[in-house]
């Protein structure tokens, strides 16, 4: 039985084990160096790229295991707020 080759990744991590930052739209996971692996939600939604989270402080990378259907849906473009109707303010005499 042949051994499965892992590749250049430090580890494989399930998306459920990562933390999602809704403001920055990124997932992150602790790195052994003390920083965090990061991957953008948009990168995970791109079916043409491999789901690799990188650490900005060292050379380690992890492979993120996820089902694209389980990812948060991107926020729709906010509709412009309707312009407020002009109100006449009574002037005190």
ChimeraX attribute file (.defattr): number of C-alpha atoms within 10 A of each C-alpha:
attribute: neighborCount
match mode: 1-to-1
recipient: residues
	/A:1	3
	/A:2	4
	/A:3	5
	/A:4	6
	/A:5	6
	/A:6	10
	/A:7	8
	/A:8	10
	/A:9	15
	/A:10	15
	/A:11	12
	/A:12	14
	/A:13	16
	/A:14	11
	/A:15	19
	/A:16	12
	/A:17	12
	/A:18	16
	/A:19	13
	/A:20	19
	/A:21	12
	/A:22	10
	/A:23	6
	/A:24	9
	/A:25	13
	/A:26	18
	/A:27	22
	/A:28	20
	/A:29	20
	/A:30	13
	/A:31	19
	/A:32	12
	/A:33	12
	/A:34	10
	/A:35	14
	/A:36	18
	/A:37	23
	/A:38	22
	/A:39	21
	/A:40	17
	/A:41	21
	/A:42	12
	/A:43	15
	/A:44	23
	/A:45	18
	/A:46	11
	/A:47	10
	/A:48	8
	/A:49	9
	/A:50	12
	/A:51	19
	/A:52	19
	/A:53	25
	/A:54	21
	/A:55	21
	/A:56	13
	/A:57	12
	/A:58	14
	/A:59	10
	/A:60	17
	/A:61	19
	/A:62	21
	/A:63	20
	/A:64	22
	/A:65	16
	/A:66	15
	/A:67	11
	/A:68	13
	/A:69	8
	/A:70	9
	/A:71	13
	/A:72	12
	/A:73	10
	/A:74	10
	/A:75	6
	/A:76	6
	/A:77	6
	/A:78	6
	/A:79	6
	/A:80	6
	/A:81	6
	/A:82	6
	/A:83	6
	/A:84	6
	/A:85	6
	/A:86	6
	/A:87	6
	/A:88	6
	/A:89	6
	/A:90	6
	/A:91	5
	/A:92	4
	/A:93	3
